[in-house]
Amino acid sequence: MMMPIVEMREFAGFAPAEQRYIKRSLDIGLARTDAFRRWGRSESENTAIRRQYVAYQDLKALRALIPVEGTPNEVERFLGKLVRLAAHDLEQERLASFSAFRFLYERLLGAKARAYLPAAFCAASALPAIRPERRKLLLQSLSEAAATAPAWSEREPGFYPEYVDDFEAA
């Protein structure tokens, strides 16, 4: 039971805007609640939530496409969709690092997707839709250890942060 504590500490280290975006994204991606009622504070935020619901429609299909054999065809089908989804999230400018991105996507897709997250993050971060100065910060946030990891844990995440009324309202 030690791992959820480590995951909670990692989450606590993210900026408040990253924490909020991760919780909102999990509500949308895991269909935990009505994100409009919980997170929509303005018309522009409701528009962003609507776009996120549309972008996240592929999550179920994406989970089924996680490569099993690692063949080029499997990887291509999976990574293409994953990069498109990652680009959507990175374009929102709410996730400032690979760590926050990985934290979110481990929960949206599961542990089996971990090995593909550095590649998807790099590809999405390098797209022209990401402002050059932001692109640099994102790419620099990927550590050498994460980029060159020989293996990834297959243990599923144990901590899924949720909205807390008193804290979020403050």
FIBATI-235198 format. One record per residue: residue number from 1; residue in three letters; x, y, z of N, C-alpha, C, O, CB in turn. Coordinates in steps of 0.05 Angstrom, whole numbers, plus 5000, padded with zeros to 4 digits. Glycine has a CB too. Layout:
[NUM,ALA,[X,Y,Z],[X,Y,Z],[X,Y,Z],[X,Y,Z],[X,Y,Z]] ...
END
This chain:
[1,MET,[5016,4976,5000],[5000,5000,5000],[5017,5025,5000],[5006,5047,5002],[4982,5000,5024]] [2,MET,[5043,5023,4997],[5060,5046,4998],[5058,5063,4973],[5062,5087,4974],[5089,5037,5003]] [3,MET,[5052,5051,4950],[5053,5065,4925],[5032,5088,4923],[5039,5109,4913],[5048,5046,4903]] [4,PRO,[5007,5084,4933],[4989,5107,4931],[4999,5132,4946],[4994,5154,4937],[4962,5099,4943]] [5,ILE,[5015,5128,4967],[5026,5151,4982],[5047,5165,4964],[5047,5190,4963],[5040,5141,5008]] [6,VAL,[5063,5150,4950],[5083,5161,4931],[5068,5176,4909],[5076,5198,4901],[5101,5139,4919]] [7,GLU,[5046,5164,4899],[5031,5177,4878],[5018,5203,4888],[5016,5223,4873],[5009,5158,4867]] [8,MET,[5008,5203,4913],[4996,5227,4925],[5017,5249,4927],[5012,5272,4922],[4984,5221,4952]] [9,ARG,[5041,5241,4936],[5063,5261,4938],[5070,5273,4911],[5074,5297,4908],[5087,5248,4951]] [10,GLU,[5071,5256,4891],[5078,5265,4864],[5056,5285,4855],[5063,5307,4845],[5080,5242,4844]] [11,PHE,[5031,5278,4859],[5009,5296,4851],[5010,5322,4866],[5006,5344,4855],[4982,5282,4856]] [12,ALA,[5017,5321,4892],[5019,5346,4908],[5041,5364,4898],[5040,5388,4904],[5024,5338,4938]] [13,GLY,[5061,5353,4884],[5083,5369,4874],[5076,5385,4848],[5091,5402,4840],[5106,5352,4869]] [14,PHE,[5053,5378,4836],[5045,5392,4812],[5033,5420,4819],[5022,5423,4841],[5025,5376,4796]] [15,ALA,[5035,5438,4801],[5023,5465,4805],[4993,5462,4808],[4981,5443,4797],[5030,5484,4782]] [16,PRO,[4980,5480,4823],[4950,5479,4826],[4935,5477,4800],[4915,5462,4798],[4941,5503,4842]] [17,ALA,[4944,5492,4779],[4930,5491,4753],[4933,5463,4741],[4914,5453,4728],[4941,5512,4734]] [18,GLU,[4956,5450,4744],[4960,5423,4734],[4942,5403,4749],[4930,5386,4737],[4990,5414,4736]] [19,GLN,[4941,5406,4775],[4924,5389,4791],[4895,5391,4783],[4881,5371,4779],[4927,5395,4821]] [20,ARG,[4886,5415,4779],[4858,5420,4771],[4853,5408,4744],[4832,5395,4740],[4852,5450,4771]] [21,TYR,[4871,5411,4725],[4867,5401,4698],[4867,5370,4699],[4851,5357,4685],[4889,5411,4679]] [22,ILE,[4885,5358,4714],[4886,5329,4716],[4860,5318,4728],[4848,5299,4717],[4910,5320,4734]] [23,LYS,[4850,5330,4749],[4825,5321,4761],[4801,5324,4742],[4785,5306,4739],[4819,5336,4787]] [24,ARG,[4800,5347,4728],[4779,5351,4708],[4781,5331,4686],[4761,5320,4677],[4780,5380,4697]] [25,SER,[4805,5326,4676],[4810,5307,4654],[4802,5279,4662],[4790,5264,4646],[4839,5308,4646]] [26,LEU,[4807,5271,4687],[4799,5245,4697],[4769,5243,4699],[4757,5222,4693],[4813,5239,4724]] [27,ASP,[4756,5265,4708],[4727,5265,4709],[4715,5260,4681],[4696,5245,4678],[4716,5291,4721]] [28,ILE,[4727,5273,4661],[4717,5271,4633],[4725,5244,4622],[4708,5229,4611],[4728,5294,4616]] [29,GLY,[4751,5237,4623],[4761,5213,4611],[4751,5187,4623],[4750,5166,4609],[4790,5213,4611]] [30,LEU,[4745,5187,4648],[4736,5163,4662],[4706,5164,4668],[4695,5146,4681],[4751,5159,4688]] [31,ALA,[4693,5185,4657],[4664,5189,4661],[4656,5187,4690],[4637,5173,4697],[4648,5167,4644]] [32,ARG,[4670,5202,4707],[4665,5201,4736],[4642,5219,4744],[4628,5214,4764],[4690,5208,4751]] [33,THR,[4638,5241,4729],[4618,5261,4737],[4612,5279,4713],[4626,5278,4693],[4627,5277,4762]] [34,ASP,[4593,5296,4716],[4587,5316,4696],[4606,5340,4699],[4604,5356,4717],[4557,5326,4698]] [35,ALA,[4626,5341,4681],[4647,5361,4683],[4636,5389,4680],[4648,5408,4692],[4669,5356,4663]] [36,PHE,[4615,5393,4665],[4604,5420,4662],[4594,5431,4689],[4600,5454,4696],[4581,5420,4642]] [37,ARG,[4581,5414,4704],[4570,5423,4730],[4592,5426,4751],[4591,5445,4767],[4549,5403,4740]] [38,ARG,[4612,5409,4750],[4633,5410,4770],[4654,5430,4763],[4663,5444,4782],[4645,5382,4773]] [39,TRP,[4663,5433,4738],[4686,5449,4731],[4680,5474,4715],[4697,5492,4714],[4705,5432,4716]] [40,GLY,[4657,5476,4704],[4651,5499,4687],[4645,5524,4702],[4624,5527,4714],[4627,5493,4669]] [41,ARG,[4664,5542,4703],[4661,5567,4718],[4655,5591,4699],[4647,5612,4709],[4686,5573,4734]] [42,SER,[4658,5587,4673],[4654,5608,4654],[4647,5596,4627],[4649,5572,4623],[4679,5627,4652]] [43,GLU,[4638,5613,4609],[4631,5602,4582],[4656,5592,4568],[4654,5572,4554],[4618,5625,4565]] [44,SER,[4679,5605,4571],[4703,5596,4558],[4712,5569,4570],[4722,5551,4555],[4726,5616,4561]] [45,GLU,[4708,5565,4596],[4715,5539,4608],[4695,5518,4598],[4703,5495,4594],[4715,5541,4638]] [46,ASN,[4670,5524,4596],[4651,5505,4585],[4658,5497,4556],[4654,5474,4549],[4622,5517,4586]] [47,THR,[4667,5516,4541],[4676,5510,4513],[4700,5491,4514],[4701,5472,4498],[4683,5536,4498]] [48,ALA,[4719,5496,4531],[4742,5479,4534],[4734,5451,4543],[4745,5431,4533],[4763,5491,4554]] [49,ILE,[4715,5449,4561],[4705,5423,4571],[4692,5408,4548],[4696,5384,4544],[4686,5426,4595]] [50,ARG,[4676,5422,4533],[4662,5410,4510],[4682,5398,4490],[4679,5376,4480],[4644,5430,4496]] [51,ARG,[4703,5414,4484],[4724,5404,4466],[4739,5380,4477],[4746,5362,4463],[4745,5427,4461]] [52,GLN,[4743,5380,4504],[4756,5358,4516],[4739,5332,4515],[4749,5311,4510],[4763,5364,4545]] [53,TYR,[4713,5335,4519],[4695,5312,4516],[4697,5300,4488],[4698,5276,4485],[4666,5320,4522]] [54,VAL,[4698,5318,4468],[4700,5308,4440],[4727,5295,4436],[4728,5273,4424],[4697,5332,4420]] [55,ALA,[4749,5307,4445],[4776,5295,4442],[4778,5268,4456],[4791,5250,4446],[4797,5314,4452]] [56,TYR,[4765,5266,4479],[4768,5242,4495],[4749,5219,4486],[4749,5198,4498],[4762,5248,4524]] [57,GLN,[4733,5224,4466],[4715,5203,4456],[4730,5178,4447],[4720,5156,4447],[4698,5213,4432]] [58,ASP,[4755,5182,4439],[4771,5159,4429],[4785,5143,4451],[4799,5124,4445],[4792,5170,4410]] [59,LEU,[4782,5151,4476],[4797,5138,4497],[4791,5108,4499],[4809,5092,4502],[4790,5151,4524]] [60,LYS,[4765,5100,4497],[4759,5072,4499],[4772,5056,4476],[4784,5035,4481],[4728,5068,4498]] [61,ALA,[4770,5066,4452],[4783,5053,4429],[4814,5053,4433],[4827,5034,4426],[4776,5067,4403]] [62,LEU,[4825,5075,4444],[4854,5077,4448],[4863,5056,4468],[4884,5044,4464],[4861,5105,4457]] [63,ARG,[4848,5051,4489],[4855,5031,4509],[4857,5003,4495],[4874,4987,4503],[4835,5030,4532]] [64,ALA,[4839,4998,4476],[4839,4972,4462],[4862,4970,4442],[4868,4948,4434],[4812,4969,4448]] [65,LEU,[4874,4992,4435],[4895,4992,4415],[4923,4991,4427],[4943,4990,4412],[4893,5017,4398]] [66,ILE,[4926,4991,4453],[4952,4990,4465],[4967,4965,4455],[4957,4943,4457],[4950,4989,4497]] [67,PRO,[4990,4969,4443],[5005,4947,4431],[5010,4924,4450],[5019,4928,4473],[5031,4956,4419]] [68,VAL,[5005,4900,4440],[5011,4875,4456],[5037,4863,4447],[5054,4856,4463],[4987,4855,4453]] [69,GLU,[5039,4861,4421],[5063,4849,4409],[5085,4869,4403],[5108,4863,4401],[5056,4834,4383]] [70,GLY,[5077,4894,4400],[5096,4915,4393],[5103,4916,4363],[5124,4926,4356],[5121,4912,4409]] [71,THR,[5086,4904,4347],[5092,4905,4318],[5088,4933,4307],[5074,4949,4319],[5073,4885,4303]] [72,PRO,[5102,4940,4285],[5100,4967,4274],[5071,4975,4269],[5063,4998,4274],[5116,4969,4249]] [73,ASN,[5054,4957,4259],[5026,4964,4254],[5011,4971,4279],[4995,4990,4280],[5012,4942,4239]] [74,GLU,[5015,4955,4300],[5002,4961,4326],[5011,4988,4337],[4995,5004,4345],[5009,4939,4346]] [75,VAL,[5037,4993,4336],[5048,5017,4347],[5038,5041,4331],[5031,5062,4343],[5079,5017,4346]] [76,GLU,[5037,5039,4305],[5027,5061,4288],[4998,5068,4294],[4992,5092,4298],[5030,5054,4258]] [77,ARG,[4981,5048,4296],[4953,5053,4302],[4950,5067,4329],[4934,5086,4332],[4937,5027,4301]] [78,PHE,[4964,5057,4349],[4962,5068,4376],[4974,5095,4378],[4961,5114,4388],[4975,5049,4396]] [79,LEU,[4999,5098,4369],[5013,5124,4373],[5000,5147,4358],[5000,5170,4367],[5042,5121,4365]] [80,GLY,[4990,5141,4334],[4977,5163,4319],[4954,5175,4334],[4952,5200,4336],[4967,5152,4292]] [81,LYS,[4937,5158,4345],[4914,5168,4361],[4923,5181,4387],[4912,5201,4396],[4894,5146,4366]] [82,LEU,[4943,5169,4399],[4953,5179,4425],[4966,5206,4422],[4962,5224,4438],[4973,5159,4437]] [83,VAL,[4982,5210,4401],[4994,5236,4396],[4973,5258,4391],[4975,5280,4401],[5013,5235,4371]] [84,ARG,[4952,5251,4376],[4931,5270,4371],[4918,5278,4398],[4913,5302,4402],[4909,5258,4352]] [85,LEU,[4912,5259,4415],[4900,5265,4441],[4919,5281,4459],[4911,5300,4472],[4891,5239,4455]] [86,ALA,[4944,5273,4459],[4965,5287,4475],[4968,5316,4466],[4970,5334,4482],[4992,5272,4474]] [87,ALA,[4967,5320,4440],[4970,5347,4429],[4946,5364,4439],[4950,5388,4446],[4970,5347,4398]] [88,HIS,[4922,5353,4440],[4900,5368,4450],[4905,5377,4479],[4901,5400,4485],[4874,5351,4449]] [89,ASP,[4914,5359,4496],[4919,5366,4524],[4942,5386,4526],[4940,5404,4542],[4925,5341,4540]] [90,LEU,[4963,5382,4512],[4986,5401,4514],[4979,5428,4503],[4990,5448,4512],[5010,5389,4499]] [91,GLU,[4962,5430,4483],[4954,5456,4472],[4938,5472,4492],[4937,5497,4489],[4937,5452,4447]] [92,GLN,[4927,5460,4512],[4911,5474,4533],[4930,5490,4551],[4921,5508,4566],[4894,5455,4549]] [93,GLU,[4956,5483,4551],[4976,5496,4567],[4970,5494,4597],[4976,5513,4613],[4978,5526,4559]] [94,ARG,[4959,5472,4605],[4954,5467,4634],[4974,5446,4645],[4978,5445,4669],[4925,5457,4638]] [95,LEU,[4985,5429,4628],[5005,5410,4636],[5032,5421,4629],[5038,5426,4605],[5000,5381,4623]] [96,ALA,[5049,5425,4649],[5075,5438,4644],[5099,5420,4643],[5121,5429,4639],[5080,5459,4665]] [97,SER,[5094,5394,4646],[5117,5375,4647],[5109,5347,4638],[5085,5340,4637],[5129,5374,4675]] [98,PHE,[5129,5331,4631],[5124,5303,4625],[5113,5289,4649],[5095,5272,4646],[5150,5290,4616]] [99,SER,[5122,5296,4673],[5112,5282,4697],[5082,5285,4700],[5068,5266,4706],[5126,5294,4722]] [100,ALA,[5071,5310,4696],[5042,5314,4698],[5028,5299,4676],[5007,5288,4680],[5036,5344,4697]] [101,PHE,[5039,5300,4652],[5027,5286,4629],[5026,5256,4634],[5005,5243,4630],[5044,5292,4603]] [102,ARG,[5049,5245,4643],[5050,5216,4649],[5030,5209,4671],[5016,5188,4669],[5078,5208,4657]] [103,PHE,[5029,5225,4692],[5010,5220,4714],[4981,5218,4703],[4967,5199,4710],[5012,5242,4735]] [104,LEU,[4974,5237,4687],[4947,5237,4676],[4942,5213,4657],[4922,5198,4661],[4942,5263,4660]] [105,TYR,[4960,5208,4639],[4956,5187,4619],[4958,5159,4630],[4946,5140,4619],[4975,5191,4596]] [106,GLU,[4974,5155,4651],[4974,5129,4664],[4946,5122,4675],[4938,5099,4674],[4995,5128,4687]] [107,ARG,[4932,5142,4684],[4905,5138,4695],[4884,5136,4673],[4865,5121,4675],[4899,5160,4714]] [108,LEU,[4887,5151,4652],[4868,5150,4630],[4870,5124,4614],[4850,5113,4605],[4872,5173,4611]] [109,LEU,[4895,5114,4611],[4899,5090,4593],[4908,5065,4608],[4904,5043,4597],[4920,5097,4573]] [110,GLY,[4919,5067,4631],[4929,5044,4646],[4959,5040,4643],[4972,5053,4626],[4914,5020,4637]] [111,ALA,[4969,5022,4659],[4998,5017,4661],[5010,5007,4635],[5033,5013,4629],[5004,4998,4683]] [112,LYS,[4995,4993,4619],[5006,4981,4594],[5014,5002,4574],[5029,4997,4555],[4986,4962,4582]] [113,ALA,[5004,5027,4577],[5010,5048,4559],[5036,5063,4567],[5046,5079,4551],[4987,5068,4557]] [114,ARG,[5046,5059,4590],[5069,5074,4601],[5093,5075,4582],[5104,5097,4578],[5078,5062,4627]] [115,ALA,[5100,5053,4570],[5124,5052,4553],[5122,5071,4529],[5142,5079,4517],[5129,5024,4544]] [116,TYR,[5097,5077,4521],[5093,5094,4497],[5089,5123,4503],[5089,5140,4485],[5069,5084,4482]] [117,LEU,[5087,5130,4529],[5082,5158,4536],[5105,5177,4530],[5099,5199,4521],[5076,5159,4566]] [118,PRO,[5130,5170,4534],[5151,5189,4526],[5151,5195,4496],[5154,5218,4489],[5179,5177,4533]] [119,ALA,[5146,5175,4479],[5146,5180,4450],[5122,5198,4443],[5125,5216,4427],[5144,5154,4435]] [120,ALA,[5099,5192,4454],[5075,5209,4448],[5079,5237,4458],[5071,5256,4445],[5050,5196,4461]] [121,PHE,[5090,5240,4482],[5095,5267,4493],[5114,5283,4476],[5109,5306,4470],[5106,5264,4522]] [122,CYS,[5136,5270,4467],[5156,5284,4450],[5143,5292,4424],[5147,5315,4414],[5180,5266,4445]] [123,ALA,[5129,5274,4412],[5116,5279,4386],[5096,5302,4388],[5096,5321,4372],[5102,5255,4375]] [124,ALA,[5079,5301,4408],[5058,5322,4412],[5071,5348,4419],[5062,5369,4410],[5038,5313,4434]] [125,SER,[5092,5348,4436],[5105,5372,4445],[5119,5386,4421],[5122,5411,4421],[5125,5366,4467]] [126,ALA,[5128,5371,4402],[5143,5382,4379],[5126,5392,4356],[5136,5402,4337],[5162,5361,4369]] [127,LEU,[5100,5388,4359],[5082,5397,4337],[5081,5427,4335],[5084,5441,4355],[5053,5385,4342]] [128,PRO,[5076,5437,4311],[5075,5466,4307],[5053,5480,4322],[5054,5505,4327],[5072,5472,4278]] [129,ALA,[5032,5465,4330],[5011,5478,4346],[5019,5487,4373],[5006,5503,4386],[4987,5458,4348]] [130,ILE,[5041,5476,4383],[5052,5484,4409],[5071,5508,4405],[5090,5506,4388],[5067,5460,4423]] [131,ARG,[5067,5529,4420],[5084,5553,4417],[5113,5545,4421],[5119,5529,4439],[5076,5575,4437]] [132,PRO,[5132,5556,4406],[5161,5548,4408],[5172,5550,4436],[5187,5531,4444],[5177,5565,4390]] [133,GLU,[5167,5571,4451],[5178,5573,4478],[5166,5552,4496],[5180,5541,4514],[5173,5601,4489]] [134,ARG,[5141,5545,4492],[5128,5524,4508],[5139,5497,4500],[5143,5479,4517],[5097,5525,4505]] [135,ARG,[5143,5493,4474],[5153,5468,4463],[5180,5462,4477],[5185,5439,4485],[5157,5470,4432]] [136,LYS,[5197,5482,4479],[5223,5479,4492],[5220,5470,4521],[5234,5451,4529],[5240,5505,4490]] [137,LEU,[5203,5483,4536],[5199,5476,4564],[5189,5448,4567],[5198,5432,4584],[5180,5496,4577]] [138,LEU,[5169,5440,4550],[5158,5414,4552],[5179,5392,4546],[5182,5373,4561],[5135,5411,4532]] [139,LEU,[5194,5396,4524],[5214,5376,4516],[5236,5374,4537],[5246,5352,4542],[5225,5383,4489]] [140,GLN,[5243,5396,4549],[5264,5396,4570],[5255,5382,4595],[5271,5374,4612],[5274,5424,4576]] [141,SER,[5229,5380,4599],[5218,5368,4624],[5220,5337,4623],[5217,5324,4644],[5189,5376,4628]] [142,LEU,[5225,5326,4600],[5228,5297,4597],[5257,5289,4605],[5276,5296,4591],[5222,5287,4568]] [143,SER,[5259,5276,4628],[5286,5268,4638],[5298,5247,4620],[5285,5232,4606],[5284,5258,4667]] [144,GLU,[5325,5246,4621],[5339,5225,4606],[5331,5197,4616],[5328,5179,4600],[5370,5229,4609]] [145,ALA,[5326,5195,4642],[5318,5169,4653],[5291,5160,4641],[5288,5137,4634],[5316,5171,4684]] [146,ALA,[5272,5178,4639],[5246,5171,4628],[5248,5165,4598],[5235,5147,4587],[5226,5194,4632]] [147,ALA,[5265,5181,4584],[5268,5177,4555],[5282,5151,4548],[5278,5140,4526],[5283,5201,4543]] [148,THR,[5299,5141,4566],[5315,5118,4559],[5309,5094,4577],[5325,5075,4577],[5345,5125,4561]] [149,ALA,[5287,5094,4591],[5280,5073,4609],[5280,5046,4595],[5267,5043,4574],[5253,5078,4623]] [150,PRO,[5294,5026,4606],[5295,5000,4593],[5269,4984,4597],[5263,4966,4581],[5318,4983,4604]] [151,ALA,[5254,4991,4617],[5228,4978,4623],[5211,4996,4640],[5221,5015,4653],[5233,4950,4637]] [152,TRP,[5185,4991,4640],[5166,5007,4655],[5150,4988,4672],[5144,4965,4665],[5147,5024,4636]] [153,SER,[5142,4998,4695],[5126,4982,4714],[5099,4976,4701],[5087,4992,4687],[5122,4997,4741]] [154,GLU,[5089,4952,4706],[5062,4945,4696],[5041,4947,4719],[5019,4938,4715],[5063,4917,4685]] [155,ARG,[5049,4958,4742],[5031,4962,4764],[5012,4985,4757],[5021,5007,4750],[5046,4967,4791]] [156,GLU,[4987,4980,4760],[4967,5000,4755],[4968,5022,4776],[4975,5017,4799],[4938,4988,4754]] [157,PRO,[4962,5047,4768],[4961,5069,4788],[4941,5062,4810],[4920,5049,4805],[4954,5095,4774]] [158,GLY,[4946,5071,4834],[4928,5067,4856],[4914,5092,4866],[4894,5090,4880],[4943,5055,4879]] [159,PHE,[4924,5115,4859],[4913,5140,4868],[4901,5155,4844],[4915,5161,4824],[4934,5158,4882]] [160,TYR,[4876,5162,4846],[4861,5177,4825],[4850,5202,4839],[4829,5200,4852],[4839,5160,4812]] [161,PRO,[4864,5225,4836],[4854,5249,4850],[4826,5257,4841],[4819,5254,4818],[4874,5271,4846]] [162,GLU,[4811,5267,4860],[4784,5276,4854],[4779,5304,4865],[4794,5315,4881],[4764,5257,4867]] [163,TYR,[4758,5316,4855],[4749,5342,4864],[4743,5342,4894],[4730,5323,4904],[4724,5351,4848]] [164,VAL,[4751,5362,4908],[4745,5365,4937],[4731,5392,4940],[4743,5413,4935],[4771,5363,4955]] [165,ASP,[4705,5392,4948],[4689,5416,4949],[4702,5439,4963],[4705,5460,4950],[4663,5409,4962]] [166,ASP,[4709,5436,4988],[4720,5459,5003],[4745,5470,4990],[4749,5495,4988],[4725,5450,5032]] [167,PHE,[4763,5453,4981],[4789,5461,4970],[4785,5475,4943],[4796,5496,4938],[4808,5437,4968]] [168,GLU,[4769,5463,4926],[4766,5473,4898],[4751,5500,4898],[4756,5516,4881],[4751,5453,4881]] [169,ALA,[4733,5503,4917],[4717,5528,4918],[4734,5552,4927],[4727,5575,4921],[4693,5524,4936]] [170,ALA,[4755,5547,4942],[4771,5569,4953],[4787,5584,4932],[4801,5603,4938],[4790,5558,4973]] 
END
